C-alpha cells in the first residue's frame, strides 16, 4: 500500500478515535443521564473505549503492514490451523500481542509540544505516561464484559448477577480512568514505522524510518493534524 494511502487511512482511524473519545467524555460527565438510564450511558462509553482501542490496533497494524503480513504467513506455516491471513484478523488483543513482538514502536508514543532546534528540525519529548499493550488489552477485555448479555443456564447465575451489579457500581470510575488514559495516549502522539531490511524475518529490528506526528487539536471540532516526518 502506498505511503500516501496509509497516511489517509491512519488519519481516518485517528479522527474516528477523537470523535468517540470526545463523545464518550461528554456522556460520562453529563447529568442527568444522556440516554435516560445511567447503565446504558456506561455501556455506551465502554463500547466507545473498545472501538478506540481497535482504531489504535488496526492503525498500528497498517503501519507495519508488510512485517505483520509476513509474520502471519510464518505463523500459518507453523500451525496450519491458524488461518494466517492478516485481513481476517479482528481480535484486537491478539493483534496487539503480535505487533509488540514485531516492534518496540508498535503503540502510539505520547509526546509534548515540539521545540524547534533549528530550521525544519523539531525535538519532541515523551509524555510521562506508562503505555504498554497489556494495559490496552486489559481495557479491551474489560469493555467486552459490558457488551454482552449473560447466559442464564450457567452455574450460579444469580451469584453472577450480583457480581455484575457490583461491576456496574464501579463502572463510572473505570470509565473515567480509561478515558483519561486514552486522552493522554492519543491527543498528541508520534507513530513510528521501522525500516525492514530482512524480508524473511519480520522480527528483525531496524531503525525507525518515518514518524507520523498527530495532534488532535481542539475539543470543539473533530479535526486533527497529521504530519509525516522523516526520523533522524
C-alpha positions in Angstrom: 0.0 0.0 0.0 1.4 3.4 -1.0 2.5 5.7 1.9 0.0 8.4 1.0 -2.9 5.9 1.1 -1.6 4.7 4.5 -1.4 8.3 5.7 -5.1 8.9 4.8 -6.3 5.7 6.4 -4.3 6.4 9.6 -5.9 9.9 9.6 -9.4 8.3 9.3 -8.7 6.0 12.2 -7.5 8.8 14.4 -10.4 11.1 13.5 -12.7 8.2 14.5 -10.9 7.8 17.7 -11.2 11.5 18.5 -14.9 11.6 17.8 -15.5 8.6 20.1 -13.3 9.9 22.8 -14.8 13.4 23.0 -18.4 12.0 22.8 -17.7 9.4 25.5 -16.3 12.1 27.7 -19.5 14.1 27.3 -21.8 11.2 28.0 -19.7 10.1 31.0 -19.8 13.5 32.7 -23.4 14.6 31.7 -26.0 14.9 34.4 -28.8 13.8 34.1 -28.2 10.6 32.1 -27.8 11.3 28.4 -29.6 8.2 27.4 -32.2 8.2 30.2 -30.5 5.3 32.0 -27.1 5.5 33.7 -26.3 1.9 32.9 -26.9 2.5 29.2 -24.6 5.5 29.4 -21.9 3.4 30.9 -22.3 0.6 28.3 -22.2 3.3 25.6 -18.9 4.6 27.0 -17.3 1.1 27.2 -18.3 0.5 23.6 -16.5 3.7 22.6 -13.4 2.8 24.6 -13.3 -0.6 22.9 -13.7 0.9 19.4 -10.9 3.4 20.2 -8.6 0.6 21.2 -9.5 -1.2 17.9 -8.6 2.0 16.0 -5.2 2.1 17.8 -4.7 -1.6 17.0 -5.6 -1.5 13.3 -3.7 1.7 12.6 -0.6 0.2 14.2 -1.1 -2.9 12.0 -1.4 -0.7 9.0 2.0 1.0 9.7 3.7 -2.4 9.9 1.7 -4.0 7.2 4.5 -5.9 5.4 6.1 -7.2 8.5 2.7 -8.2 10.1 1.6 -9.9 6.9 4.9 -11.9 6.7 4.6 -12.8 10.4 1.1 -14.2 9.8 2.3 -16.3 6.9 5.0 -17.8 9.1 2.6 -18.5 11.9 0.3 -20.3 9.4 3.2 -22.5 8.2 4.0 -23.4 11.8 0.4 -24.0 12.7 -2.0 -24.8 9.7 -5.0 -24.4 12.0 -4.1 -20.7 12.2 -5.6 -19.1 9.0 -2.5 -16.7 8.9 -4.3 -14.1 6.8 -3.9 -10.6 8.1 -7.1 -9.2 6.5 -9.1 -11.8 8.5 -7.6 -10.7 11.9 -10.1 -8.8 14.0 -9.4 -9.6 17.7 -7.5 -6.5 19.0 -5.9 -8.3 21.9 -4.3 -11.0 19.7 -3.2 -8.4 17.1 -1.6 -6.2 19.8 0.4 -9.2 21.1 1.7 -9.9 17.6 2.5 -6.2 16.9 4.5 -5.7 20.1 6.6 -8.8 19.2 7.5 -7.1 15.9 8.3 -3.6 17.0 9.0 -1.7 20.2 7.3 1.3 18.5 4.0 -0.6 17.7 2.0 1.6 20.0 1.5 5.4 19.9 4.1 7.4 21.7 2.6 10.3 23.7 4.6 13.5 23.2 4.8 17.0 24.5 4.6 20.1 22.3 7.7 20.3 20.0 10.6 22.6 20.4 12.4 24.0 17.4 16.1 23.1 17.3 16.9 24.8 14.0 15.3 25.3 10.7 12.9 22.5 9.8 14.1 20.3 12.7 12.0 19.8 15.8 12.5 17.9 19.0 9.8 16.0 20.8 9.9 14.9 24.4 7.8 11.9 25.6 5.0 12.4 28.0 5.4 10.8 31.4 2.8 8.1 30.9 3.2 4.3 31.0 1.9 2.7 27.8 2.0 -1.0 27.1 -0.1 -3.4 25.1 -1.0 -5.2 28.4 -2.9 -2.0 29.6 -4.7 -1.8 26.3 -5.6 -5.5 26.3 -6.9 -5.2 29.8 -9.1 -2.3 28.9 -10.3 -4.0 25.7 -11.3 -7.1 27.6 -12.9 -5.2 30.5 -15.1 -3.3 27.9 -16.2 -6.6 26.4 -17.6 -7.6 29.7 -20.2 -4.9 29.5 -21.3 -5.5 25.9 -22.9 -8.9 26.1 -25.9 -10.4 27.9 -25.2 -13.3 30.3 -26.3 -16.9 29.6 -28.9 -17.8 32.3 -28.0 -21.5 32.1 -24.5 -21.1 33.5 -24.0 -22.5 37.1 -24.6 -19.9 39.9 -26.3 -17.5 37.5 -27.8 -15.5 40.4 -24.4 -15.1 42.1 -23.0 -13.9 38.8 -25.8 -11.3 38.6 -24.7 -9.9 42.0 -21.1 -9.7 40.7 -22.4 -7.8 37.7 -24.2 -5.3 39.8 -21.0 -4.6 41.8 -19.2 -4.2 38.5 -21.7 -1.5 37.4 -21.3 0.3 40.6 -17.5 0.6 39.9 -18.0 1.4 36.2 -18.1 5.2 36.4 -14.7 5.3 38.0 -13.3 2.7 35.4 -14.7 4.8 32.5 -13.2 8.0 33.9 -9.8 6.3 34.2 -9.9 4.7 30.8 -10.9 8.0 29.0 -8.2 9.9 30.9 -5.6 7.3 29.8 -6.7 7.3 26.2 -6.6 11.1 26.0 -3.1 11.2 27.4 -2.1 8.5 25.0 -3.6 9.9 21.8 -4.1 13.6 22.0 -0.5 14.4 20.9 1.4 11.4 19.8 4.0 10.1 17.4 3.5 6.9 15.4 6.8 5.3 14.2 7.4 2.8 11.4 10.5 0.7 11.4 12.7 0.1 8.4 12.8 -3.6 7.3 15.9 -5.0 5.7 15.4 -8.7 6.1 12.2 -9.8 4.3 12.4 -13.3 5.7 12.5 -12.2 9.3 9.7 -9.9 10.4 11.2 -9.7 13.9 14.4 -8.1 12.6 14.7 -4.7 14.4 15.9 -1.9 12.2 16.0 1.9 12.8 12.8 3.9 12.6 12.4 5.3 9.1 9.5 7.7 9.5 7.1 9.1 12.0 3.6 10.4 11.9 3.1 13.3 14.3 -0.6 13.6 15.4 -2.3 16.5 17.1 -6.0 16.1 18.0 -6.2 19.9 18.4 -9.4 21.4 19.9 -12.2 19.7 21.8 -14.7 21.8 19.8 -14.3 20.1 16.5 -13.4 16.7 15.1 -10.4 17.9 13.0 -6.9 16.6 13.6 -3.4 17.5 12.3 -1.2 14.7 11.0 2.3 15.4 9.7 4.7 12.9 8.1 8.3 13.4 9.4 11.5 11.6 8.5 13.3 10.2 11.5 16.9 11.4 12.0 
